[in-house]
């Protein structure tokens, strides 16, 4: 998606066409954005309003060379079953079907939706694919496929850090709690709020990055097949106690195009960020080079959030948005220029992506 486009970006800048969103229309908020790839490998961004559940799906139209609203049949219904404190997680199921897990982060109730090709619309999944109500003060859910293609959902309470791993049991034909070894300790030793991000390493190991939003302290865990349980990763895989920001801290682990583990750390309230990568030669996490770092406050935001991912051309993309207004900016690593810079106008969402 981003290959050979530095000249396009410069031309867009010169013509004044590059979209730099700064202020969106008033929304209830917070606003959330999640990029993902659909069953046809199209680049999609799901946007929703946490207060109401209003959502809109956008996809990158290669013919038009811009992000365009997905057709009506690809949009979630106006009432997705949850209408307050709404969180969403889009992903592809084991059969390649497009799934969106929707839940009430304060009530714990959730509804799983999937795109039915026969019906040509999103429909609520059968009862067996629905999760039980999760208990806690602030529930978060993170669905993913393990290295064997099993559907796993990590659920946790940010107020305590206590979590539960569930998986879809084909034998029982429903979601079940994972075996004891797949569960993290009840006490992670982190100051609340606690956030968790599961991901698979280059070798397919199930890994979970856990951290305190309050101070940035973190612990990396991995599932040890030999020990048949989650273990604290070795010291080299742990970020330093102070990862470069220490207030309102958020993290996003991902694999770069070479399969190296990267963790992007930022402060939602200050706009400061630091990129870290695992150095195989040194056997530890180190600060990424200056060329891989984002500028401070890449958008003028009241509450900055960042979603890093690899696009269809394996370029590193950073979707930066303001959770207060819905304003956003897409940046990417330009390997020719060796720096992070704004993407061209067609890769930017409009000022109000829910309108």
GICORPE-V555261 format. One record per backbone hydrogen bond with DSSP energy under -1.0 kcal/mol. NH is the residue of the N-H (numbers start at 1). CO is the residue of the C=O. E is the energy in kcal/mol with one decimal. If there is no record, write none. Layout:
{{NH & CO & E} {NH & CO & E}}
//
This chain:
{{9 & 5 & -2.3} {10 & 6 & -2.3} {11 & 7 & -2.2} {12 & 8 & -2.3} {13 & 9 & -2.5} {14 & 10 & -2.4} {15 & 11 & -2.1} {17 & 12 & -2.7} {31 & 323 & -2.9} {32 & 48 & -2.5} {34 & 46 & -2.3} {36 & 44 & -2.7} {38 & 42 & -1.9} {41 & 38 & -2.1} {44 & 36 & -3.2} {45 & 58 & -2.5} {46 & 34 & -2.5} {47 & 56 & -2.5} {48 & 32 & -2.0} {49 & 54 & -2.5} {50 & 30 & -3.1} {53 & 49 & -3.0} {56 & 47 & -2.6} {58 & 45 & -2.2} {59 & 68 & -2.8} {60 & 43 & -2.4} {61 & 66 & -2.7} {65 & 61 & -1.8} {66 & 61 & -1.4} {67 & 346 & -2.0} {68 & 59 & -3.0} {70 & 57 & -2.9} {74 & 71 & -2.0} {75 & 72 & -1.5} {86 & 50 & -3.2} {87 & 103 & -2.5} {89 & 101 & -1.9} {91 & 99 & -2.8} {93 & 97 & -3.0} {96 & 93 & -2.2} {99 & 91 & -3.2} {100 & 113 & -2.5} {101 & 89 & -2.4} {102 & 111 & -2.7} {103 & 87 & -2.4} {104 & 109 & -2.7} {105 & 85 & -2.8} {108 & 104 & -3.1} {111 & 102 & -3.2} {113 & 100 & -2.3} {114 & 123 & -2.4} {115 & 98 & -2.3} {116 & 121 & -2.7} {120 & 116 & -1.9} {121 & 116 & -1.3} {123 & 114 & -2.7} {125 & 112 & -3.0} {129 & 126 & -1.9} {130 & 127 & -1.6} {134 & 108 & -2.1} {139 & 105 & -3.6} {140 & 156 & -2.4} {142 & 154 & -2.1} {144 & 152 & -2.8} {146 & 150 & -2.2} {149 & 146 & -2.3} {152 & 144 & -3.1} {153 & 166 & -2.7} {154 & 142 & -2.4} {155 & 164 & -2.9} {156 & 140 & -2.1} {157 & 162 & -2.3} {158 & 138 & -2.8} {160 & 157 & -1.5} {161 & 157 & -3.7} {164 & 155 & -3.1} {166 & 153 & -2.4} {167 & 176 & -2.8} {168 & 151 & -2.1} {169 & 174 & -2.7} {173 & 169 & -1.8} {174 & 169 & -1.3} {176 & 167 & -3.0} {178 & 165 & -3.2} {182 & 179 & -1.9} {183 & 180 & -1.7} {194 & 158 & -2.4} {195 & 211 & -2.4} {197 & 209 & -1.9} {199 & 207 & -2.7} {201 & 205 & -2.0} {204 & 201 & -1.9} {207 & 199 & -2.7} {208 & 221 & -2.4} {209 & 197 & -2.4} {210 & 219 & -2.5} {211 & 195 & -2.2} {212 & 217 & -2.6} {213 & 193 & -2.7} {216 & 212 & -2.4} {219 & 210 & -2.9} {221 & 208 & -2.6} {222 & 231 & -2.5} {223 & 206 & -2.5} {224 & 229 & -2.6} {228 & 224 & -1.7} {229 & 224 & -1.3} {230 & 181 & -1.6} {231 & 222 & -3.0} {233 & 220 & -2.9} {237 & 234 & -1.8} {238 & 235 & -1.6} {249 & 213 & -2.5} {250 & 266 & -2.7} {252 & 264 & -2.0} {254 & 262 & -2.7} {256 & 260 & -2.3} {259 & 256 & -2.2} {262 & 254 & -3.0} {263 & 276 & -2.3} {264 & 252 & -2.1} {265 & 274 & -2.8} {266 & 250 & -2.4} {267 & 272 & -2.5} {268 & 248 & -2.3} {271 & 267 & -2.2} {274 & 265 & -3.1} {276 & 263 & -2.2} {277 & 286 & -2.8} {278 & 261 & -2.5} {279 & 284 & -2.8} {283 & 279 & -1.9} {284 & 279 & -1.3} {285 & 236 & -1.6} {286 & 277 & -2.9} {288 & 275 & -2.9} {292 & 289 & -2.1} {293 & 290 & -1.1} {297 & 271 & -1.7} {301 & 299 & -1.3} {304 & 268 & -2.6} {305 & 321 & -2.8} {307 & 319 & -2.5} {309 & 317 & -2.2} {311 & 315 & -2.1} {314 & 311 & -2.0} {317 & 309 & -3.2} {318 & 331 & -3.0} {319 & 307 & -2.2} {320 & 329 & -2.7} {321 & 305 & -2.7} {322 & 327 & -2.9} {323 & 303 & -2.8} {326 & 322 & -3.1} {329 & 320 & -2.8} {331 & 318 & -2.5} {332 & 341 & -2.5} {333 & 316 & -2.2} {334 & 339 & -2.9} {338 & 334 & -1.9} {339 & 334 & -1.3} {341 & 332 & -2.4} {343 & 330 & -2.8} {347 & 344 & -1.8} {348 & 345 & -2.0} {355 & 352 & -1.3}}
//
